[in-house]
Amino acid sequence: MSKTAWLCSFLTAALMLSRAGLGWAEVKPGDTITKGDMAQAEDLLTPTTRWMVERGMPIQVIETKPVPWPKAYRGATEKYAGQVKLAADGRDLYNYVAGCPFPDIDINDPLAGFRVMWNHEQSPAKVDNVGADTLVESVSSKGEIERSYEFPWRRLMWTGRIYTDPKPLLPHSPLLRHTNLFGPFSAPSDLRGLMLLDIRYLARDLPDDTYAYIPELRRVRRLTEANRSDTCPVRGFEFDSFYGFNGNIRHWTFRVLAEKEILGVVHSGKYGDRRAWCAPRDGKHGILAALPCVAWEKRRVWVVEGVPTDYPRAYVSSKRIMYIDQDFFAPLIQEVYDQDGELWRILLDAIFYGKKPYDEYPASPLKGGAYNYADEWPFTPNRVMVDIQQGNASAYDAPSGYKKPAEWRQEWYFNENVVSNRPEVYTPYYLIQNAR
């Protein structure tokens, strides 16, 4: 081999090694990652994003934008974080008042995974309350809509409150951490009026309470905690996965597997817009119709493994891998594994962080809402869960991209003193009264 040929071979090999080891450096704002050039982004892809890109979803890369904590949340963290203690097994908090429980995470700490998840439980994304209208479409492997569901969702935090009175704790006996209400369903017709209430208690020895108002029976039924991992009436919907990780920490074992940089959706650029999806749901585009075409950016995350270890009966999955954003503690991506250890479900949140998602926001303010946000909040207009073993998906719009803004009844709101999100709403009695 000539000296020139040898030098060319050496430089080619060096370039290939550089790309293999520094793939992240090849991705920059303005790039679009497709199936044909995935190698340049290999270090930034997760099994979820790799699966989606292989099926035709492009990743449009934008500049990374930091997500600052709300001013009041930052102040509460500075005031109270120093007194917070973690139980020896990681499954309980002591002396928590408000703000971030553990602002400094050392991944070498054996309980680092629990600290990250407690930060998620009391995150800057959901402080006093939050709510949104939700449209869920069940999408087949052919890319056609099999069933549609419409319902409002609202969440009330009872601890760590810093915006609306009473604060920092809403009184209740026994004390609560947070409550969620789904419904009443307005579609499909056979589920019209269905409501689901989820209650989490502060004491670790009290299991979550879940109630369902069944329209056909005109009765409220209590669901056992053993069913939390089962799919509810909405395909792909389970209490422990809705809008992030909603499992009870006392039932899980967590560990941090790594810190790394990935591509995630934090400033999606789409809100109430059907163009957020890569293809129409007409049965001609396959699963691509349920995949998002939005803006992606590099994000620093903790890779956290969660294993269900303390449920009354066998949990439907064996573990989940969560990619937790280090700025605001939300799982940007989740990967759920079945009992045989095979990848089963993948979940992606398409978050739109900002002070407001469009100039005229909100189109129809709720009574009691001010909507004057000095801080940025995580509007999450799109979300998808794909069952990669069955080849189908559940795709979420919040609000519906089929409707005009004037038709949106309950847009995203944060920490508002609205009538529809007060303590009296989160009771079985309310489910009955509201249905009448």
C-alpha positions in Angstrom: 0.0 0.0 0.0 1.3 3.4 -0.9 1.9 6.1 1.7 -0.9 8.1 0.3 -3.4 5.2 0.2 -2.4 4.3 3.8 -3.0 7.9 4.9 -6.4 7.9 3.3 -7.4 4.6 4.9 -6.2 5.9 8.3 -8.2 9.1 8.0 -11.3 7.3 6.9 -11.1 4.9 9.9 -10.4 7.8 12.3 -13.5 9.6 10.9 -15.7 6.5 11.4 -14.5 6.1 14.9 -15.1 9.7 15.6 -18.6 9.5 14.4 -19.3 6.3 16.3 -18.0 7.8 19.6 -19.2 11.3 19.2 -22.5 10.9 17.3 -24.1 13.6 19.4 -21.7 16.2 18.0 -23.0 15.5 14.5 -26.6 16.7 15.3 -27.3 20.4 15.3 -30.3 22.7 15.1 -31.8 22.6 11.7 -31.0 19.0 11.1 -33.7 16.4 10.2 -33.0 12.9 11.3 -34.6 10.2 9.1 -34.3 6.5 8.7 -31.5 6.8 6.2 -29.2 8.9 8.5 -30.0 7.6 12.0 -26.4 6.7 12.6 -25.4 10.4 13.0 -27.8 10.6 16.0 -27.3 7.1 17.4 -26.1 8.3 20.8 -29.1 10.5 21.2 -31.8 7.9 20.3 -33.6 5.7 22.7 -35.4 2.4 21.7 -38.6 4.5 21.4 -37.2 7.1 19.1 -35.3 4.6 17.0 -38.5 2.5 16.5 -40.4 5.6 15.5 -37.8 6.9 13.0 -37.5 3.4 11.5 -41.2 3.7 10.7 -40.9 7.0 8.9 -41.1 9.6 11.6 -38.6 12.5 11.0 -36.9 14.2 13.9 -36.7 17.9 13.3 -33.9 19.3 15.6 -34.2 22.7 17.1 -31.9 24.6 19.5 -32.1 23.4 23.1 -33.9 25.8 25.3 -33.5 25.6 29.1 -36.6 25.3 31.2 -36.3 27.6 34.3 -38.2 26.7 37.5 -41.1 29.0 38.3 -39.9 31.8 40.7 -42.1 30.8 43.6 -41.1 27.1 43.2 -37.4 28.1 43.2 -37.9 30.2 46.3 -39.7 27.4 48.2 -36.9 25.0 47.3 -34.3 27.4 48.7 -36.3 27.8 51.9 -37.3 24.2 52.6 -35.2 21.6 50.7 -32.5 21.5 53.3 -34.9 20.0 55.9 -36.3 17.2 53.7 -35.3 13.7 54.6 -35.8 10.4 52.7 -36.8 7.2 54.3 -34.2 4.5 54.5 -35.9 2.5 51.8 -36.6 5.6 49.7 -40.4 5.2 49.8 -41.4 8.1 52.0 -40.6 11.8 52.5 -40.2 13.6 55.9 -40.3 17.3 56.6 -41.4 18.2 53.1 -43.2 21.5 52.7 -43.0 22.9 49.2 -40.6 23.2 46.2 -38.2 20.6 45.0 -37.5 17.9 47.6 -34.0 17.1 46.3 -32.4 19.8 44.1 -29.0 18.0 44.1 -28.9 14.4 42.7 -25.8 12.3 43.1 -26.3 9.3 40.8 -23.8 7.3 42.9 -26.3 7.5 45.8 -28.1 4.1 46.0 -31.4 6.0 46.5 -30.8 8.4 43.7 -33.6 6.9 41.7 -36.1 7.5 44.5 -34.9 11.1 44.9 -35.5 11.7 41.2 -39.0 10.2 41.4 -39.9 12.2 44.5 -38.9 15.3 42.5 -41.3 14.2 39.8 -44.0 13.7 42.3 -43.6 17.3 43.6 -42.4 18.7 40.3 -42.4 22.3 39.1 -44.7 21.2 36.3 -47.7 20.5 38.6 -47.7 22.7 41.7 -51.2 23.6 42.8 -53.5 22.3 40.1 -53.6 21.7 36.3 -56.3 20.7 33.8 -57.0 20.1 30.1 -59.6 18.7 27.7 -58.4 15.4 26.2 -59.2 13.6 22.9 -57.8 10.1 22.7 -57.9 8.2 19.4 -57.3 4.4 19.2 -55.3 3.9 16.0 -54.9 0.6 14.3 -51.7 -0.8 12.7 -53.2 0.4 9.4 -53.4 3.9 10.7 -57.2 4.2 10.9 -59.2 5.4 13.9 -61.0 2.5 15.6 -62.5 4.4 18.5 -62.4 8.0 19.9 -62.7 9.2 23.5 -63.3 12.8 24.8 -63.1 13.9 28.4 -61.7 16.6 30.6 -58.8 15.8 33.0 -57.9 17.8 36.1 -55.4 17.3 38.9 -55.3 19.0 42.4 -52.1 19.0 44.5 -52.8 18.9 48.2 -49.2 19.3 49.3 -46.5 21.7 48.2 -48.9 24.4 47.2 -47.5 27.9 46.6 -50.0 29.8 44.6 -53.6 29.5 45.9 -54.9 29.3 49.4 -54.8 27.3 51.5 -51.0 26.7 51.2 -48.8 24.9 51.5 -51.2 22.1 52.5 -54.9 21.6 51.8 -56.5 20.1 55.0 -58.1 16.7 54.7 -58.5 13.7 57.0 -56.5 11.6 56.2 -54.0 13.9 54.4 -53.7 13.7 50.6 -50.8 14.2 48.2 -52.9 14.6 45.0 -56.1 13.7 43.3 -57.0 13.2 39.6 -60.4 13.3 38.0 -61.1 12.1 34.4 -64.5 12.9 32.9 -67.3 13.1 32.5 -66.7 11.4 29.1 -68.6 13.0 26.2 -67.6 10.3 23.7 -68.0 7.5 22.7 -71.7 7.4 23.2 -71.7 4.1 25.2 -69.3 5.7 27.8 -71.0 9.1 28.0 -71.1 10.3 31.6 -68.3 7.9 32.8 -66.1 9.5 35.5 -62.9 8.2 37.1 -61.5 9.6 40.4 -58.0 8.8 41.6 -56.9 9.6 45.2 -53.4 9.4 46.6 -52.9 9.6 50.4 -49.9 11.1 52.1 -49.4 8.2 54.5 -47.5 5.4 52.9 -49.7 2.7 54.6 -52.9 3.9 52.9 -53.4 2.5 49.4 -54.7 4.7 46.5 -58.4 5.0 46.2 -59.9 4.8 42.7 -63.6 5.3 42.0 -65.7 5.0 38.8 -69.1 6.4 38.1 -70.8 3.9 35.8 -73.6 5.7 33.8 -75.4 2.5 32.9 -75.7 1.6 36.6 -76.0 5.1 37.9 -73.7 4.0 40.7 -70.2 4.7 41.9 -67.9 1.6 42.1 -64.6 1.4 44.0 -61.8 -0.2 42.1 -59.1 -2.1 43.9 -55.5 -1.0 43.9 -54.6 -4.3 42.3 -56.1 -3.1 39.1 -54.0 0.1 38.6 -51.9 -1.5 35.9 -54.9 -2.8 34.0 -56.1 -0.9 30.9 -59.2 1.1 31.7 -62.1 1.8 29.2 -59.7 3.8 27.0 -57.3 1.5 25.3 -53.8 2.1 26.4 -55.0 4.2 29.4 -53.8 3.1 32.8 -53.7 5.1 36.0 -50.0 4.6 36.5 -49.1 6.1 33.2 -51.4 9.0 32.5 -49.6 12.2 31.8 -46.3 11.1 33.0 -45.6 8.4 35.7 -48.5 8.2 38.1 -47.6 5.2 40.0 -47.4 5.2 43.8 -43.7 5.3 44.8 -44.2 3.0 47.7 -45.0 0.2 45.3 -41.8 0.5 43.2 -38.0 0.2 43.3 -36.1 2.8 41.4 -32.5 3.1 40.3 -30.6 5.5 38.1 -29.0 3.6 35.2 -27.3 6.6 33.6 -27.1 10.3 33.0 -27.1 11.1 29.3 -28.3 13.4 26.5 -31.2 12.3 24.3 -33.5 13.9 21.7 -36.9 14.8 23.4 -39.9 17.0 22.7 -40.0 20.0 25.2 -40.8 22.9 22.8 -43.0 21.0 20.2 -44.2 24.1 18.4 -47.7 22.6 17.8 -50.8 23.1 19.9 -54.4 22.1 19.0 -53.0 21.4 15.5 -53.6 18.2 13.5 -50.4 18.8 11.7 -48.7 17.6 14.9 -49.2 14.1 13.5 -47.1 12.7 10.7 -49.9 11.4 8.5 -53.7 11.5 8.3 -55.6 8.6 10.0 -57.2 7.3 6.9 -55.9 3.7 6.9 -53.3 4.4 4.2 -50.2 5.3 6.2 -49.9 2.6 8.9 -48.7 3.4 12.4 -47.0 6.6 11.1 -50.4 8.2 11.5 -50.0 8.0 15.2 -46.5 9.3 15.4 -45.8 13.0 16.1 -44.1 15.4 13.6 -42.9 18.1 15.9 -39.7 19.9 17.0 -37.1 17.9 19.0 -34.1 19.1 21.0 -31.2 17.7 22.9 -32.1 17.2 26.6 -30.1 16.0 29.6 -31.9 13.2 31.4 -31.6 10.7 34.1 -32.3 7.2 32.8 -34.4 5.6 35.6 -35.5 2.0 35.9 -38.7 1.4 37.8 -39.6 -2.1 38.9 -43.0 -2.8 40.5 -42.2 -4.7 43.7 -45.1 -4.2 46.1 -48.5 -4.6 44.5 -51.4 -6.8 45.8 -51.1 -9.1 42.7 -48.8 -9.5 39.7 -48.3 -6.2 37.8 -48.9 -6.4 34.1 -45.4 -5.2 33.2 -42.0 -6.2 34.6 -40.3 -2.8 34.5 -40.3 0.5 32.8 -37.4 2.7 31.7 -38.0 6.4 32.1 -36.0 9.3 30.6 -36.5 12.0 33.2 -35.7 15.6 32.1 -33.2 17.1 34.5 -34.7 20.6 34.3 -38.3 19.7 35.3 -38.4 16.0 36.3 -40.9 14.9 33.7 -40.5 11.5 31.9 -40.1 12.6 28.2 -40.1 9.0 27.1 -41.1 5.8 28.8 -40.5 2.2 27.8 -42.6 -0.5 29.3 -41.4 -4.2 29.3 -43.7 -7.2 29.5 -43.3 -10.1 32.0 -40.9 -11.8 29.6 -38.6 -8.8 29.6 -39.5 -7.8 26.0 -40.2 -4.2 25.0 -44.0 -3.8 25.0 -45.2 -0.3 25.1 -43.5 3.0 24.3 -44.8 6.4 25.5 -43.8 9.8 24.3 -44.9 13.2 25.6 -44.8 16.1 23.1 -44.5 19.0 25.5 -44.9 22.7 24.6 -43.2 24.7 27.4 -44.0 28.4 27.4 -46.0 31.2 29.0 -48.8 30.7 26.5 -49.1 28.4 23.5 -50.6 31.0 21.1 -51.3 34.8 21.1 -55.0 34.6 21.9 -54.7 32.0 24.7 -57.1 31.2 26.2 -60.0 31.2 23.8 -62.6 30.4 26.4 -61.4 31.2 30.0 -62.8 29.2 32.8 -64.5 31.1 35.6 -62.0 32.1 38.3 -59.0 31.8 36.0 -56.5 34.6 35.5 -54.2 33.0 32.9 -51.5 35.6 33.4 -48.4 33.5 33.5 -45.1 35.2 34.4 -43.4 31.8 34.3 -43.3 29.0 31.7 -45.5 25.9 32.1 -45.6 22.5 30.3 -48.6 22.6 28.0 -48.7 19.1 26.6 -50.9 19.1 23.5 -49.9 15.7 22.2 -48.9 12.3 23.6 -48.8 8.8 22.2 -48.6 5.3 23.6 -47.7 2.6 21.1 -48.1 -1.1 21.7 -45.3 -2.3 19.5 -46.2 -6.0 20.0 -49.8 -5.5 18.7 -48.9 -2.6 16.4 -51.6 -0.2 17.5 -51.5 3.1 19.4 -53.4 5.5 21.5 -52.8 9.1 20.4 -53.8 12.1 22.7 -54.8 15.6 21.6 -55.2 18.2 24.4 -57.0 20.2 23.1 -58.6 18.6 20.1 -57.0 19.5 16.8 -60.3 18.9 15.1 -62.0 21.9 16.8 -61.6 25.6 16.5 -60.2 27.5 19.6 -63.7 28.9 20.2 -65.0 25.3 20.7 -62.4 24.3 23.3 -64.1 24.1 26.6 -61.1 23.6 28.9 -57.7 24.4 27.7 -54.5 23.8 29.6 -54.3 25.9 32.8 -52.0 25.9 35.7 -52.5 27.0 39.4 -55.8 28.7 38.7 -58.6 29.1 41.3 -61.2 27.8 38.9 -64.5 26.4 40.3 -64.1 23.1 38.4 -60.8 22.3 40.2 -61.5 22.7 43.9 -61.4 20.2 46.8 -65.1 19.4 46.7 -64.8 18.1 43.2 -62.6 15.2 44.2 -65.2 13.1 46.1 -67.4 10.1 45.2 -70.4 12.3 46.1 -69.4 14.8 43.4 -69.4 12.0 40.8 -73.0 11.1 41.6 -74.2 14.7 41.8 -72.4 15.8 38.6 -74.0 12.9 36.6 -77.5 13.9 37.5 
